[in-house]
Amino acid sequence: MRSEHIASDVVKDVLADITSRLTPFIERASREAQLLVMMHLQKDELWLITNQTTEVSNLDRLYEWVERRAKNEPLEYITNSVSFYSQEFFIAPGALIPRPETELLIDDVLKNFPDTDAKITFVEVGIGSGIISIVLAQHYKSAKFIAVDISPDALKIAKANIEKFEMQNRIELRLGSLLEPVNEHIDYLVSNPPYIANEVLLESNLSYEPQNALFGGNIGDEIIQNLLDEVLKRNINLFTCEIGYDQKDRIRDYLKNTDFDSLEFYKDYSDFDRGFTLRT
């Protein structure tokens, strides 16, 4: 609830009070206070800077958000908004919060298949919030997209984003595990699957995110291996996949006795191995 010690209800005092309340619990408290107030008021940063003495209304809702953030609930779940590829998407518990590193998966797809006018079929395994299929559909305007997820909650969130970006006629959602719901020929498979080993202890804020979107098995790369098997069995031409930073060698070893054209890895912003594209 609202602090009793707030000096007034104007922007500058609300920001100062929220920053003070968040400082013991999170880093960059001042910046997060700005983000919470901007989202609450539906205003941008320039407005916030130039309206420091404007009164803030509906403070009870805002301070409810502050209390949730102080408990380390992700900011994106509180505001139901996440930025990805310079666009704002709906997000809620039930789907993994998109990370900036996943934008590199989009870039790798565009690099490996530059013909954006091609009439091909993309399939995404583990659509989550829908961000990958939506952004790819924005680039590949003649392509068909089938998106699969094992979680009904994730599919609801993806559906909301697909409707927001008016992609209902471009992206078909299917409930199921891996490629089980897909019998059609697949030209390009993409996935950001669970790849964390089951025994890894995660930071507390990750406890709010769906665990089946994080943990990939005892080793962590079991789902990736299953997808590789499907790619080879179905003769899928291209497969781009996000991986854990320490899984490159295991993936190479898994494929060493198989026939394929090329296997190229890409790195993330911290220079860790973050994904690959397999061309069969």
C-alpha positions in Angstrom: 0.0 0.0 0.0 0.9 3.6 -0.2 3.7 4.9 2.0 2.6 7.1 4.9 5.8 9.1 4.6 5.4 10.4 1.0 5.8 14.1 0.8 3.1 14.6 -1.7 1.3 13.0 -4.7 3.3 14.7 -7.4 5.6 12.8 -9.7 9.0 13.8 -8.2 7.9 12.9 -4.6 6.3 9.6 -5.7 9.5 8.7 -7.6 11.6 9.5 -4.6 9.4 7.5 -2.3 9.3 4.4 -4.5 13.0 4.5 -5.0 13.5 4.6 -1.2 11.2 1.6 -0.8 12.8 -0.5 -3.5 16.5 0.3 -2.7 16.9 -2.4 0.0 15.6 -5.1 -2.4 16.7 -4.5 -6.0 19.4 -2.9 -8.0 18.7 0.2 -10.1 15.8 1.1 -7.8 15.7 4.7 -9.2 15.3 3.4 -12.8 12.7 0.8 -11.8 10.7 3.5 -10.0 10.7 5.5 -13.2 9.5 2.5 -15.2 6.7 1.7 -12.8 5.4 5.2 -12.8 5.7 5.5 -16.6 3.7 2.3 -17.0 1.2 3.3 -14.3 0.6 6.7 -16.1 1.0 5.3 -19.6 3.5 8.1 -20.3 7.0 8.1 -21.8 10.3 9.2 -20.2 10.2 12.7 -21.7 6.8 13.3 -20.2 8.1 12.1 -16.8 11.1 14.5 -16.9 9.0 17.5 -17.9 6.0 16.9 -15.5 7.7 16.5 -12.1 5.0 18.5 -10.3 2.0 16.8 -11.9 -0.2 14.9 -9.5 -0.2 11.1 -9.7 -3.7 9.4 -9.3 -4.7 5.9 -8.3 -1.7 5.5 -6.0 -3.1 2.3 -4.4 -2.6 0.4 -7.6 0.9 1.8 -8.1 2.0 1.0 -4.6 0.6 -2.5 -5.0 3.0 -2.9 -7.9 5.8 -1.5 -5.8 5.1 -4.1 -3.0 5.2 -6.9 -5.6 8.5 -5.7 -7.1 10.0 -5.5 -3.6 9.3 -9.2 -3.3 11.4 -9.7 -6.5 8.4 -10.4 -8.8 9.6 -9.6 -12.3 8.7 -6.1 -13.4 7.4 -7.5 -16.7 4.8 -9.6 -14.9 3.7 -6.7 -12.8 3.2 -4.3 -15.8 2.1 -7.1 -18.2 4.5 -5.6 -20.8 7.9 -6.7 -22.2 10.0 -5.1 -24.9 11.4 -7.3 -27.6 12.9 -6.3 -31.0 11.9 -2.7 -30.3 8.2 -3.6 -29.8 6.0 -4.0 -26.8 4.4 -7.4 -26.1 1.9 -8.6 -23.6 3.4 -10.9 -21.0 2.0 -12.7 -17.9 2.8 -15.6 -15.6 2.5 -18.7 -17.7 5.0 -17.7 -20.4 8.7 -17.2 -20.1 9.8 -13.5 -20.1 11.7 -12.9 -23.3 15.3 -12.0 -22.9 17.4 -9.7 -25.1 19.6 -12.6 -26.1 16.7 -14.2 -27.9 16.7 -11.3 -30.4 19.9 -12.8 -31.7 17.9 -15.9 -32.7 15.8 -13.7 -35.0 19.0 -12.2 -36.4 20.5 -15.6 -37.1 17.3 -16.8 -38.9 17.4 -13.7 -41.1 21.1 -14.3 -41.8 20.7 -17.9 -42.8 17.6 -17.4 -44.9 17.6 -14.0 -46.4 14.8 -14.6 -48.9 12.0 -13.0 -46.9 9.6 -13.4 -49.8 9.8 -17.1 -49.9 6.6 -19.2 -49.4 7.9 -21.6 -46.8 6.6 -23.2 -43.6 8.1 -22.1 -40.3 7.4 -24.2 -37.2 8.2 -22.9 -33.7 8.4 -25.4 -30.8 7.7 -23.7 -27.5 6.1 -20.5 -28.6 5.7 -19.1 -25.1 4.5 -15.5 -25.4 4.6 -15.7 -29.2 7.4 -13.1 -29.8 9.6 -15.2 -32.1 6.9 -16.3 -34.5 5.4 -12.8 -34.6 8.6 -11.0 -35.3 9.6 -13.6 -37.9 6.2 -13.3 -39.6 6.7 -9.6 -39.8 9.8 -10.2 -41.9 8.7 -13.3 -43.9 5.4 -12.0 -45.2 4.7 -14.9 -47.5 5.5 -17.7 -45.0 3.2 -19.9 -43.1 3.7 -20.3 -39.3 2.7 -23.1 -37.1 3.5 -22.6 -33.4 3.4 -25.4 -30.8 3.5 -25.3 -27.0 2.8 -27.9 -24.3 1.2 -25.2 -22.0 -2.4 -24.0 -22.5 -1.5 -20.9 -20.4 1.4 -20.0 -22.8 -0.9 -20.4 -25.8 -3.4 -18.0 -24.3 -0.7 -15.4 -23.9 0.6 -16.0 -27.4 -2.9 -15.7 -28.8 -3.3 -12.3 -27.1 -0.1 -11.1 -28.8 -1.0 -12.6 -32.1 -4.3 -10.7 -32.0 -2.5 -7.5 -30.9 -0.3 -7.7 -34.0 -3.2 -8.9 -36.2 -1.4 -12.1 -37.1 -4.4 -14.5 -36.7 -4.3 -15.5 -40.4 -0.5 -16.0 -40.4 0.3 -18.0 -37.2 -1.6 -21.1 -36.3 -1.3 -22.3 -32.6 -1.3 -25.9 -31.6 -1.2 -27.6 -28.2 1.2 -30.5 -27.8 4.7 -31.7 -27.1 7.5 -30.8 -29.4 6.6 -31.7 -33.0 3.8 -34.2 -32.2 1.0 -31.9 -33.4 2.8 -31.2 -36.7 2.4 -33.6 -39.7 3.1 -31.0 -42.4 6.4 -30.6 -44.2 8.6 -28.2 -42.3 11.1 -25.9 -44.1 12.4 -24.1 -41.1 12.2 -25.1 -37.4 13.0 -22.5 -34.7 13.0 -23.0 -31.0 14.1 -21.4 -27.7 13.5 -24.6 -25.7 14.1 -25.3 -22.0 17.8 -26.0 -21.6 18.7 -25.6 -17.9 19.7 -28.8 -16.0 17.1 -29.9 -13.4 19.5 -29.6 -10.5 20.6 -26.0 -11.2 19.6 -23.5 -8.5 18.1 -20.4 -10.0 17.8 -16.8 -8.7 14.6 -16.2 -6.7 12.9 -14.0 -9.3 13.0 -17.0 -11.8 10.6 -18.8 -9.4 7.8 -16.7 -10.8 8.4 -18.0 -14.3 7.0 -21.3 -15.7 9.5 -24.0 -14.7 8.6 -26.2 -17.7 10.0 -23.4 -19.9 13.3 -23.3 -18.0 14.4 -26.9 -17.1 15.3 -29.2 -20.0 16.1 -32.5 -18.2 18.8 -34.0 -16.0 21.6 -32.7 -18.3 19.6 -29.8 -19.7 19.9 -30.5 -23.5 17.6 -33.5 -23.7 14.9 -31.5 -25.5 17.4 -30.0 -27.9 18.6 -33.6 -28.7 15.0 -34.7 -29.3 14.5 -31.8 -31.8 17.7 -32.6 -33.5 16.5 -36.2 -34.0 13.3 -34.8 -35.5 15.1 -32.5 -37.9 17.2 -35.3 -39.2 14.3 -37.8 -39.4 12.0 -35.3 -41.2 14.6 -33.8 -43.4 14.0 -30.3 -42.1 16.3 -28.0 -44.1 17.0 -25.4 -41.4 16.9 -25.5 -37.6 17.8 -22.5 -35.5 17.8 -23.0 -31.7 18.9 -21.2 -28.6 21.1 -23.1 -26.2 22.9 -22.9 -22.8 26.3 -21.3 -22.7 28.0 -24.6 -22.0 26.2 -26.9 -24.5 28.1 -26.3 -27.7 30.4 -29.3 -27.4 27.7 -31.7 -26.4 25.6 -30.7 -29.4 28.6 -31.2 -31.7 29.3 -34.6 -30.2 25.7 -35.6 -30.6 25.8 -34.8 -34.3 29.2 -36.2 -35.1 28.1 -39.4 -36.6 25.2 -37.9 -38.6 25.0 -36.3 -42.1 24.3 -32.6 -42.5 25.5 -29.7 -44.5 26.6 -27.3 -41.8 26.4 -26.4 -38.1 27.1 -22.8 -37.1 27.0 -21.4 -33.6 26.4 -17.8 -32.7 27.3 -15.9 -29.5 25.4 -13.6 -27.2 26.2 -10.1 -26.0 28.5 -11.4 -23.4 30.4 -13.5 -25.9 28.9 -16.8 -24.7 27.7 -19.5 -27.1 24.0 -18.9 -27.3 22.6 -20.8 -30.2 23.1 -22.5 -33.5 21.7 -23.1 -37.0 21.8 -26.6 -38.4 21.5 -26.9 -42.2 20.7 -30.5 -43.4 
